């Protein structure tokens, strides 16, 4: 524990002064695993920084100006620019600062690390559930869940035949998952890795890393903190510190440490963080505050608005292509009829391009397809799936030569589990038999691998900003699905629609303050394609009225329907309704609805 030893700042404390030139500040809490991720990356890359600890049981009022949820970690630089959410802070630091690269340059290897991270994603919630358990003697079920998740990671190391998850040397994925393994002994969960020899070797190797060893907390101190924390003691966050340290600040400055690539590094903005890291549903109104904060930050308000003192960020720039106006026919919402001029045009283009993905699905007992031809990429998909739709949009927008294999999700082929262990879509496969799954990871892989028309920005800040917006969107897929299920089952869903309208209001506010048609700027970019599939389905799901109060969002919807990639993949409303009718009857023929035999 050689850094971050200052006592935490709490309610009533004075806010710290400006960040000194040439440093970056991390708002942290000594025992927080999410903040530890960011501190590990700062250490590993040798970035000059200082630490301010926050009392998470008694948060200072001023800290909510750094993060509207009051969560750590938060980064701040000498220009007053801010970024939060641990994974995004770590990726940003790796992209913006020179020196040791923690994420691989190779797009496939980078995607592999992100897929391993998704495999790990159940562990933090399991730890939280374990801590909430009042009867620690009856945790056999939870411990079995831990063993199951650790077995998956053991299999990764076994298949890679390497000490670390990224290869023979320590990399980003190792730092991102380490904090939870460090805590196993203090939580008395070490027995859960007894069956995973390679994982135990990895843990031992991690402890030898200089960044890891510098930030390790001894078991006795952590348990002392935990006892107080579970009692809701305001002193928990400072457990083990003697006396009082002035200012709550601990510098960790290396004179030879790396400076950012730019003289004035631009940090991304705090997101509406992931549910596992930012339990927003516990804080009524917090999501609204975040949207308000994020949207205003994207273009920089005047000082009179109260945000300019701590946010000095500019409007998003176009990602690519020429600036120009877009004709937006009748600002109808997601419920614009397919019989309109736009609808007829879209349907015609859709029919012209049906060869792309109109093949019938492969189901149980089907013969697996052969190798992917050289020069192509194969997408395992389903015509009506919004997640697969994301990947198809990116393939189409970038002009990537590809083929589509549709999978019957009600009657999955046995061989398909060799493509995805859980039988989900989308999955990408290339001619080297490399597999990439998870829609966001697949889209980023395609953008990194194929140079034509870059959809994500090159600039680290602009790239991070789009990831922040995606975090703000994360409740929409769940809410739209729940509304659809409720309506199809004859249940009332007014409460769900009310929440969905608020989510759309958050997005409306973003567009309003940006004063741009698209979420990425003046032209369509990755974030627009990642959002679009759920908006295309609003009318079909019967919830198009949820955007009736959002004129800027309706203009965005209409403009998206003019995009060639979007237009080519639009599905006729009657065909989609036919699919839904069969799907809710559990009919395995649902996925081939509208295709001739």
N, C-alpha and C positions, 0 to 999 in steps of 0.2 A: 504494500500500500504506500507507494512512494509519491503518489499524487492525489489531488482531490481531497486532502485531509482537513480543509477548512470547515468550520461549522456552517450549517446550512442557514440560508436567509429565509425568514418567515414573515407572516403577516405583521405589518407595522414597520418592517425594515425599510431603510432607504434604498432606492434602486441603485445599482452600481453605475459608475460613470461610463463614458465611452470606451470602447475597446481600443487599446493602444495600437497605433499604426504597425503593421507587419505581423500582428497576431490574429488568431481567431479564438473566440470564446465559446466554450461549451457549457450550457446550463445542464446540470447533471444531478444525480443523487448517488451517493457512494455505493449503495447496494442494488441499484436498478440494473437488471440485465440488458434492457434495451439501450440505456445510456452507455453501458459498458461496451457494447458493439462499437459505438462511435469513438469512444476513448481508445479502444484497441486499434482502430484504423488510424487515428491521429498519431498514436505512438508508433505503429508499424511503419508509417510513411514518414515519420520524423517531421511532422508539421508543427510549427511553433504555435502554441496554444496556451490558454489559461482556463481554469475550471471554476465555476461558481455553482455551489451546491444549493439545491432548493429543498425546503422542508415540505414534502408532499402531503403531510398530515396537517399543515398549517401554512398554505401557500401565500406568498406576498401578493397584494393586489396588483402591483405593477407587472408581475410575471405573466398575467393573462394578456398583456400587450405583446409579450414575446410568443406566446402560444395560447389561443383562445380556450383550449381545453385544459391548460395548466399542466401539461405533460412534459416530461423530459424523454429524450434529449432535444435541446435546441442549440443550433449554432448561430453565432452572431459575429460579424466582422467589423472592422473599423469604420465602414460606411453605414453601419446600422442595419445591414441586410441580414435576413434571417432564413433559416431552413430547419425543419424538424421532420420527424418520423425516421426511425433509426436506419432502415434499409436505404432510404433515399439519401439521407445524409452521407452514408458510407459510399454509395455509388458516386454521389457528387464529388466527395473529397478525392476519390480515385481518379475521376475524369478531370478535375480542375487543377490538381496539384501534380507537379512532375515527380520524378524519382521512381521508386519501386511501385510497379503496377500490381495490384492485387486481383483484379479481374483479368481473365485471359483476353488477349487481342483476337484470337480465333473465335468467330461467331458461334461455332458449334460447341466449343469448350465452354464458352461463356453461357450458352443456353443450358449446358449440362449442369453447371453450378446452380443455375436458377431452378432447374428441375429438382436437384437434390434439396435445395432450400424449401421447395414446396412439399417434398417428402417429409421434411422436418417440421412442417408448420403446425402439426397437432401437439407437439411437445410443450410449447409455452402454455396453451390452455390447460393441458393436463396438470402442469405444475400449479397453475392457479386453482384448479379444482382440488388438488391435493391439499393446498394450504387452506382452502375454505372448509375442508372436511373437519367436522367437529370431533368425530370419533376416529382418531388416528390408528386405533388398533383394528379397525374394520376397513382397511384400504386395499384388500386383496384384489378387488376388481380394478381399481385404478392402477395398481402395480402391474397387473397383467397387461393393461393397456400400454404402460411404459415399455414393458418387455417387447410387446408387439411392434411398437414404433422403433425401438432400438434395433430390433432384428432387421428391419428394412434398411437401416443405415449400415448395419454389419454386412448385409448383402452387397451394398454399394462398394464398400471397401474390399470385399472379397472379389468382386468382379473386376475392380480396377487394379488389384494387386499392387496398391501403393499405400504408403503410410498415411497420407493426407487425402481429404476428399477431392482436392483439386489436382492431385498428382503427387510427385515426389517431394514437392516443397509446399510450404504453407501458403494459402491464398485466401481470397475474400470469404469463400464459403466456410472455411474453418473458423475464421473470426466471428462470422455471423451466428454460428450455432454454439460456439464454445461457452458463453456465459451460463447456459442452463446445465451443462455438464460439470462446470466448476461447482455448482450448488448441490449436486447429488449427495455428496458426503454430509453436508450440513443438514440436508433434508432427510437423511437416513434412507436414501434411495439407491445406494451403491449396489445393492443386491440385484437391482434391475438390469445391470450390465454384466452380471456374472456369466451369462451364456454367450457373450459377444467378445471373444478374445481380441479380435482386430480393433474393435471400438475401444477396448481398454488400452491397447498399445497406442492408439491415436491420442487418447487422453494423456497418457504418460509423455508422449512426444510434444503435445501442446504445452505442457507445463515447462518444457525446456525453452520455449520461445521467449525472447527478451520482452516483447510487448505483453505477453500473457503473464509472465512471472512478475512483471512490474505492477500489475493491477490485481493480483490475486488477493482476496480477503481471507484471513484465517477463519477456520471453522467456528471457533469459539466466539469470535466477534460477530460473525454472521448470525449465529444462533441467538446471541444476545439481542441483536437488532430485531430478529424475527419475533422473539417473545414479546418485545415492547410493541412492535408493529401490529401484531394480532390483537393486542390489548388497546389499540388505537391511541397509544401514547404519543404525545407531541414531541417527545424526546427521542423517539426511535431512530430517526434519520441521523442523529449525532452520536449514536451509541459507540462507545470506545474512544471518544475524543476527550482529552483532558482539557479543562479550562475553556477559554473562549478565544477563537481566532478572529482578529479584526476583519471586518468587511466580507467574510464568507468567501474569500477568493484565494485560490492556490494557483500560482503560476507553474508552468512546466515548460520552460523555455530552453531550447537547445540552440546555441549560437550558430551551429552548422545545419540547423533544420531547414527543410525545404520551404520556399516561398511559392505562392501560386503562380501558374503560368502567366496570368494577367496581373498587372500591377494593382488592379482593383478587382479582385475576384467577386463575381456576382453570385450570391447565394440564392437557392430556390426558396420557395415560400412554404410555410407550414401547411400541411395537407389536412383534410379530414382523414385522420389516420386509420389504419386497418382496424377492424373490430377487435382483433386479438391484442392490439397495442393501444387502442384508443376506444374504450367502451362508451361510445357516444350516447347510446340509448339511456345511460344512467344520468345524463346531464340534459334535461329539457332545455331546448334553445341553443345548446352548444353548437349543433350543426349549423344553425342559422348564423350564429356569430362567426363561425369559420368561413362560411360562404361569403359573408359580408366582408370579412377581413381579407380573404383570398382575392375576391373580385376587385376590391379597391386597390389592393396591392399590385395587381397586374398592370395597372397603368399609372399608379402613383397619384394620390390625391393631393390637393393643395393643403397647406398647413392648417387652414381653417377647418378642414374636416377631421383633424386630430390624428391622422395616420402618417402624415408626411414626416413627422419627427422620427419615426422608427421604420418607415418603409420608403426607400428611395429607389423604386424600381420603375423601369420603363415599360411601355406597351409591348406586347409580343410582336416579333417581326414575322413576315411571311417566311415559311419554311422553304419554299421553292416555287418556281414558275413566275410568270409576270403578274404584276398587280393589274387589277381591272375590275370593272363592275360586273355584277351578275344579275341578269334579268330574273326577278323573282315573281312568278305568276301567282295571283291571288293568295295572300298569306294564310291559306287554310292550314289547320293543324295537321296532326298525324292522321286525321280522319279524311284526308282528301280522297275523293272517289277515284277509283281506277278508271272510271269512265271519262274523266276529264282529259284534256289534251295531253297533259303530262302523263296521265295513267296510260293512255293509248300508246304514246311514244315508248313508255317504259315497257309495256307488255310486248310491243313489236320487237324491241331490242332484246327483251328476254327470250322471246321465241327464236330469234335469230341466233342466240348464243346458248340454246338449250343443250347443245352437244357437250358443253363443258361439264355439266353436273346432272344431266337428266337421265343417267343410267339407273337402272333398277338396283335396289339394295342387295347386298350379299348377306345372307343369313346363315343360321346353323346348318351345317352339312355342306356348305359351299366350298369350292376349291379355292385355296388362297391364290391371290394374283402373283404373277412372276416378278422378277427383279424390275426395279425402276429403270427405264431406258436412260442411257447417258444423255445429259443435257436437259433432262426433265426433273421436276420435283413432283412427288405424289402427295395428294391430300386425302386422308380418310375423313369422310364428312357425313352429313345427313342434311338433306335439302332444306329442312325447316328449322335447323338448330341455330340459335343466335350466336353461340360461341364459334361454331364452325364458319358462320357467315362472316365474322370478323376476318378470319384468315383468308377466305375466298375474296373478300374485298381488297385486301392488301396484295394478293397474287394478281388480281385483275388490274389494280391501280398501278402497279409497278411493271406490268407487262411481262410477268415471269411465265415461261412455258411450263405448263403443269398438266397433270391429269387428276381426275377426281374418282375416288372409289367410295360409293355410298354404303353405309353400314346400317343394317336393321337393328335398331337399339332395343327392340322388343324381343329379338330373336338373334342374338349376337353369334357370329361364327366362333368356333373354338379357337381357330388360328389367330383371331384378332387380338387375343390376350397376349400374344407375343409382340404385338405392336404397342399396346398400352396395358399395363398390368391390371388396371381397373376397368378396361373395356370402354373408356370414354373417348369422345371426339372433341376437338380435332386432333389429328396426328399428322405430322409431316414426315415423309421418308424420301431420302435422296438416293442417288445411284450408288452411293457408298454404304448403303444400308444403315445410315445414321437416322435416328428417330428423335423428333422433337414434339413434345406435347405441352398443353396448356395454351389457351388462345393468345394471351398477351405475350408469353415467351416465344411462341411461334411467329407472331407478327414482328417482334423485335429481331428475331433471328433472320427473317426474310429481308428486313430493312438493312441489317448489317451485312448480309451475305451478297445481296444483289445491288449493285451500285446505281442502277437506273432510278431516277426520281426518288430522292431521299424523302421519306415521310416523317421520320423523327428529325428534329433539328440537330445540327452538328454542335452547336453551342451548349456546353454543360448546363448552364442555367436554363436555357429555353427547353432543353430536354427534361430537366427536373420539373419544370413548371407543368409540362404536360402530364407527368406522373402524378403531380399534386391534384390536377383536375380529375384524373382517373380515380384517385382515392375519394374525391368528393362524390363520385358517381356510384360508389360501390353498393349502395342500398337499392338502386333502381332495378337491377335484374331480379332480385328477390321479391320486391314489391309488385312488379308487373306479373310475375309468375303467380303470386298469391292472389292477386286480383282476378286473374284468369281462372284459377282453380275455384275460387269462391263463386264467380258468376256462372261457371259451367255446372257447379253443384247446386245452384239455386240459392246460394247464401248471400246475405247482404255484405257489401264490402265498402261502405261509406268511410269507415275509419281508415282502412287501407288507402283508399283514394285520397283522403285528406293528407296523409303522410306523403303519398306520391306527389301530390300537388306542391307540397312544400319542397320536396327534393327538386322538382322542376323550377320552382321559384329561385332556389339557390343557383341553378344553372342559368336562369334568366338574368340574374344579377351579374354573373360573370360576363355574359355577352353585353349587357348594358354598359358596364364600366369599361370594358375593352373597346366598345364602339366598333366592333368588327363583326362580319357575318359569321365567321367560323371560330371555333374555339382555339385554334392554333394561330389565328391572325387573319390576314386578308385572303388566304387561299386554304383549301382543304389540306389537312395534314393527318398524322397518325391518330391523334386524339379524336378527331371527328369520325374516322372509320371505326374506332373502338366503341364509341357511343352508339352509332347509327342503328345496328340491328334491333335494339329495343324500341326505338322510335318508329321504325317501319312497322312494327307489330301493334302499335297502340290501337289503330282502327280495328284490326282483326280481333284483338283481345276485348274490344268493347270499352276501351278506357281513353279514347281520344279526347274526351272532355277535360282530361287532367292537364292539358296544355292550353286550354281556352283563355287562361289569364296571363299567358306568357307570349306577348307579340314577337319579341326578339327570337325566342326559341322556335316559334312557328315560321319565322322568316328563314331560320337556319334549316328547318325541316324541308321547306320548299326548295331552298338552294341546294341541299344535299341531293334531292331528287333529280337535279339537273346534271349531277356528276356522272360521267360515262360508266364508271365502275359500279356505282350504286344503281344506276338505271338498268344496267345489264343484268343485275341479280335480283331485281324486284320480282316478287311472286304475286300472281293474280290473287286478289282477295278471295274469290270463290274457291280457288284451289286450296288456299290456306285454311279456309273454313272447313272444307271437306276433310283435310288432314286432321284438324282438331276434333271433328266429330268422331272419326275412327279412333284417334289416339285415346280419347276419353272412354272409349269402349274397350280399350286394351286390344284392339285389333292389330295384329302384326303387319297387316297390309297397309296400315296408315301411312307409312313412310314412302310408299310408292303411289300414293294417291295422285291422280291426274296424269300418270304415265301409261302409255299403251303397252300392252303385253307383247 
